[in-house]
Amino acid sequence: MRHLLIPMALALAAPAAAQDWRMAPEYDVLLSTWNIAPEEIRLKAGTPVRLRIVNNSNRGLSFSAESFFKDAQLRRRDGDLVKGGTIDVPALSTRTVVLVPKAGTYKVRGGNFVHRLLGMNGKIIVE
């Protein structure tokens, strides 16, 4: 009987970890040509979150938070969405990434230099 306890405990623990990703609260981040809204995103450290990045513009935009994405634990299948700390979002579309953030304050900005100069900036605060 004892030799069954460990495999049973592992079997019960595995679905719980998978449920954390599915149950992650969703936060919308809206991109427009000159803006990221909200400018300040507050998340809880160590808790899975689903970031839904929505591009309302008629042109492709990007959401860049290099240190944030580097420090966070990304869901395995979302790793391809983040390249060099940036998520490219085509015109009038959405990209969703699920991750577990690490405590800290991180800069967020648009990928285009001109967009950043004109206000496409923000921050992520993880407590």
Backbone torsions as a table, in degrees:
resi	resn	phi	psi	omega
1	MET	NA	-41.2	-178.9
2	ARG	-62.0	-35.7	-178.1
3	HIS	-68.6	-11.0	177.0
4	LEU	-92.0	-18.0	-175.7
5	LEU	-63.8	-44.4	-178.3
6	ILE	-66.0	-49.5	177.5
7	PRO	-60.1	-36.5	178.7
8	MET	-66.8	-41.4	178.7
9	ALA	-63.4	-41.4	178.2
10	LEU	-65.5	-40.6	179.5
11	ALA	-63.8	-38.6	179.3
12	LEU	-74.2	-32.1	-178.5
13	ALA	-74.4	-34.1	-176.5
14	ALA	-59.8	-48.3	179.3
15	PRO	-62.9	-30.9	179.5
16	ALA	-62.6	-42.4	178.8
17	ALA	-64.1	-40.2	179.0
18	ALA	-65.4	-36.5	-179.8
19	GLN	-66.3	-30.5	179.1
20	ASP	-56.0	-42.3	179.1
21	TRP	-65.8	-44.4	-177.3
22	ARG	-68.0	-31.7	-176.3
23	MET	-92.1	4.4	-177.8
24	ALA	-61.1	132.0	176.6
25	PRO	-64.8	150.8	-176.9
26	GLU	-104.9	134.7	176.1
27	TYR	-121.9	127.6	177.8
28	ASP	-89.9	135.9	172.9
29	VAL	-122.4	119.8	-176.5
30	LEU	-99.7	127.2	176.8
31	LEU	-105.9	132.9	169.0
32	SER	-130.6	175.4	-171.9
33	THR	-54.1	-36.0	-176.7
34	TRP	-123.4	16.6	-171.1
35	ASN	-149.6	148.6	167.9
36	ILE	-121.1	125.4	-179.3
37	ALA	-129.4	131.7	-0.5
38	PRO	-75.1	158.0	178.3
39	GLU	-70.9	-25.6	179.3
40	GLU	-123.9	120.7	179.7
41	ILE	-109.6	125.1	179.7
42	ARG	-111.3	126.1	-178.7
43	LEU	-129.1	162.0	178.5
44	LYS	-97.9	127.5	-179.5
45	ALA	-63.3	139.6	174.7
46	GLY	76.7	2.9	-179.3
47	THR	-112.3	128.2	179.3
48	PRO	-56.9	142.1	178.7
49	VAL	-141.4	148.8	178.1
50	ARG	-110.6	110.4	177.0
51	LEU	-93.4	119.0	178.9
52	ARG	-106.9	110.6	-175.9
53	ILE	-100.4	115.8	-173.5
54	VAL	-109.2	125.0	177.6
55	ASN	-101.0	109.5	179.2
56	ASN	-90.9	5.0	-175.4
57	SER	-91.3	160.7	175.8
58	ASN	-85.7	8.3	177.5
59	ARG	-132.4	156.0	177.7
60	GLY	-65.3	138.2	178.4
61	LEU	-130.7	168.0	177.8
62	SER	-133.8	153.2	179.5
63	PHE	-116.3	110.8	-174.3
64	SER	-112.7	123.1	177.3
65	ALA	-149.3	67.9	-170.0
66	GLU	-54.8	-51.7	-178.4
67	SER	-65.4	-39.0	179.6
68	PHE	-60.3	-51.1	-178.5
69	PHE	-68.2	-33.0	178.8
70	LYS	-65.5	-40.7	-178.1
71	ASP	-79.4	-25.7	-175.5
72	ALA	-78.3	156.5	172.5
73	GLN	-96.0	109.4	-179.2
74	LEU	-84.2	146.5	171.0
75	ARG	-62.5	137.0	-171.9
76	ARG	-49.0	-48.1	-175.1
77	ARG	-72.2	-11.5	179.5
78	ASP	-92.8	-4.9	-178.5
79	GLY	-57.9	-32.1	-179.2
80	ASP	-72.7	-19.1	180.0
81	LEU	-73.8	-29.6	-176.0
82	VAL	-101.2	115.7	179.9
83	LYS	-122.2	115.2	-179.6
84	GLY	62.1	30.7	179.7
85	GLY	81.5	12.4	-176.0
86	THR	-129.1	141.6	172.9
87	ILE	-112.8	119.8	175.8
88	ASP	-86.6	131.3	-178.6
89	VAL	-123.0	112.2	179.0
90	PRO	-59.5	163.3	179.5
91	ALA	-53.6	138.7	175.2
92	LEU	49.8	44.6	179.7
93	SER	-143.2	179.6	-174.3
94	THR	-132.9	145.0	171.8
95	ARG	-128.4	134.9	179.9
96	THR	-119.8	131.7	177.6
97	VAL	-128.4	136.0	179.2
98	VAL	-110.4	131.5	-175.0
99	LEU	-154.0	167.8	172.0
100	VAL	-114.0	111.4	-176.6
101	PRO	-79.6	153.6	176.8
102	LYS	-102.5	144.8	-178.8
103	ALA	-55.9	140.5	178.3
104	GLY	152.8	176.1	174.6
105	THR	-116.7	128.0	-172.0
106	TYR	-126.6	142.4	174.4
107	LYS	-78.6	142.5	174.4
108	VAL	-127.6	141.6	177.7
109	ARG	-158.7	165.2	172.9
110	GLY	-73.7	155.1	-176.9
111	GLY	-75.3	-20.5	-177.0
112	ASN	-90.7	130.3	-177.6
113	PHE	-56.8	-44.6	-179.2
114	VAL	-63.6	-41.5	178.3
115	HIS	-60.8	-40.3	179.0
116	ARG	-64.3	-42.9	178.9
117	LEU	-60.4	-33.1	-176.7
118	LEU	-94.5	14.5	169.9
119	GLY	111.7	5.8	-179.6
120	MET	-83.3	70.0	-177.2
121	ASN	-137.8	160.9	176.1
122	GLY	-173.2	-166.0	177.2
123	LYS	-150.4	155.3	174.7
124	ILE	-114.9	125.7	177.4
125	ILE	-112.3	119.9	-179.9
126	VAL	-114.3	118.8	-177.5
127	GLU	-115.7	NA	NA
